[in-house]
């Protein structure tokens, strides 16, 4: 038994090392005082973090990514909740085909989907770049909303809805008064996952970006083509901290939601 536990411990440490060592290297290179990316870092300086905030392109693309990702997630959520409920509770011809269609963005390679959206949205429909980017990200993250919310609905006992309808509520009232309050944690987790996916998306946004409308990941890629300083490392650390904060907040909110549901 001890040998088995030792082997499992070694494998676990190797996996965690494989995951976290690159993050540690990025964090270390962000505080170097050298004018180039170096590991181990040369000296200690926080000037690269200051350069991130002083960079107009970084700040503009950060604001754009946050705004577009938030709008896309809200639109996907508004459309995805009724869609997830329909796919989970209703039986109709072609249901499996419709599910496969909605889950296609997760099956098709993102680079292929980005090129297809570019051909259709920009070249065929000739929509503005900002609108094209919003539509493209909404399509790309719709799968996360449908799966996250759908799994919460399917885990909810349908007998609760039947009991509510037997007491006089119609299906719409049951949905808003019974279903939604019981899937709050699923909606929140799907929202956060979709937002992070939209914010960090590169394959789709690189095709749908245009002059003056460039998301933060694309800006970082363009910056690294012509610069080899640790400013991108500093920005990466800030994004890691933001993602970690979102995960901790969501875990806290989900815990509170679950505790409230148990009390009820």
C-alpha positions, 0 to 999 in steps of 0.5 A, a space after each residue: 500500500 505504501 508503494 502505491 501511495 508513493 507512486 501516486 504521490 510522485 505522479 501527482 507532484 509531476 502533474 502539478 509541477 507540469 502545470 504550475 512551473 510554467 506559471 511560476 516562470 512567467 511570474 518570475 520573468 515579470 519582476 526582472 529588472 532586465 529589458 528582456 525576458 530572462 529566467 532566472 530574473 535579473 534583479 527585481 523590479 515592478 516597472 513592467 507592471 507600470 508599463 502595462 498600465 501606461 500602455 494605451 493599447 493594452 488598456 484599450 484592448 482590456 476594456 474592449 475585451 471586458 465589455 465585449 465578453 460581458 455582452 456576449 455572455 449576457 446574450 448567450 445566457 438570455 438565449 441559452 437558458 430557455 434553450 437549455 430548458 427546452 432541450 432538457 425537458 421537452 421531447 420533439 423530433 430532431 432533438 438529438 440533431 438540434 443538440 449536436 448543432 448547438 454543441 458544434 462550436 465545441 466540436 469544430 476546431 476554433 480556428 475553422 469556426 473563426 474563419 467560417 464566421 469571418 467569411 459569413 459575418 464580415 464578408 457576406 453580411 458586412 457587419 461592423 467589426 464590433 458587432 461581428 466580434 460580439 456575434 462571433 464570441 456569442 456563438 463560440 461560448 453558447 455551448 458552455 451556457 447550454 451545457 452548464 445550465 442544461 446539466 443543472 436543469 436535468 439534475 433538478 427533480 421534475 416532480 418539483 415542477 409537477 407539484 408547482 403546476 398541480 398547485 395552480 402555476 402554469 409552465 411559465 410561472 413554474 419556470 420563473 418561480 421554481 426552476 430558476 431559483 433552483 438552478 442559480 448556481 448552475 447559471 452562475 458557474 456557466 456565466 463565469 466559465 463562458 465569460 472567461 472563455 470569451 475573454 481569452 478566446 484567440 482563434 475566433 477574435 483574431 479573424 473578427 478583429 479589425 482596425 481599432 477593435 482588437 481584443 487583449 489576447 490578440 494585442 498581446 500576440 501582436 506585441 510579442 511579434 515586435 517586442 521581447 520585454 517582460 511587459 507581456 509577462 506582467 500582464 499575464 500575471 495580472 490576468 492569472 490573478 483576475 481569473 483566480 479571483 473570479 474562480 474564488 468569488 464564484 466558489 464562494 457564491 456557489 457555496 452560499 447559494 447551495 447553503 441557502 438552498 439546503 436551508 430552504 
